Amino acid sequence: MSGHSKWSSIKHKKGAADAKRGALFTKLSRAIIAAAKEGGPDPAANLALQNAVEKARSYSMPKETIERAIARGSGADAEGSSFETVIYEGYGPEGVGVLVEALTDNRNRTASEVRHLFSKFGGNLCATGAVAWQFERRGVLLVPMDGVDEDELVLAAAEGGADDVELDGSTYQVTCAPEELRSVREAIEASGYAVESSELSMVPKTTVAIRDESAARTVIRLVEGLEEADDVQDVYANFDISEAILEAVV
């Protein structure tokens, strides 16, 4: 998992900056609205909504904004009914596997934009199933290592239901089953440690090592381009890039 928590941390900080401009909050609200429309307004009984809310919280979305999005997705005049989740699979430079999760009301528009971005950065879209098998759905939490007693963190995470705690660079990456995400976050925070981010992620089973700075830059540009697309909610890639190269290209 080397290089992944560092990239996740960078993404989260960039996302926080986007949130200040409203771009990220728009995407997060859309996900909450769609989840509430599909499974009801109670996060305790709607895992998709629970996870959408957890992700919004990790980006400091105000409670009132979250509640308003839930309300917009439920009730007789609910919004979000025209949106559907679509997963696109492809390969980027150096054979990096990429999954793109979109929430769209127009498949043709979204597919065209995603295909264009893959082509622009030397990649290509693939048939369903060509890439997804290389990933698994997991809950992922990032905890900055500053001031953390590793034994205490491991114990707290385990009590919350986590499977693994791994130090990658300057960040602990905590993984768990999707349904345990909230309880793990609460357990870690109760122990006095800050959670930088907590969300569902498609975690790579194997990674592709990229040691060339130019290739790394192209891969990152592909991922960033996809993430900036209006309909795209999440992008997952199985690259392994060192912290030094990441810091040089981001």
Summary of the structure (lengths in Angstrom):
residues: 250
radius of gyration: 17.8
end to end distance: 18.8
largest distance: 54.1
contacts: 842
relative contact order: 0.18
helix: 51%
strand: 25%
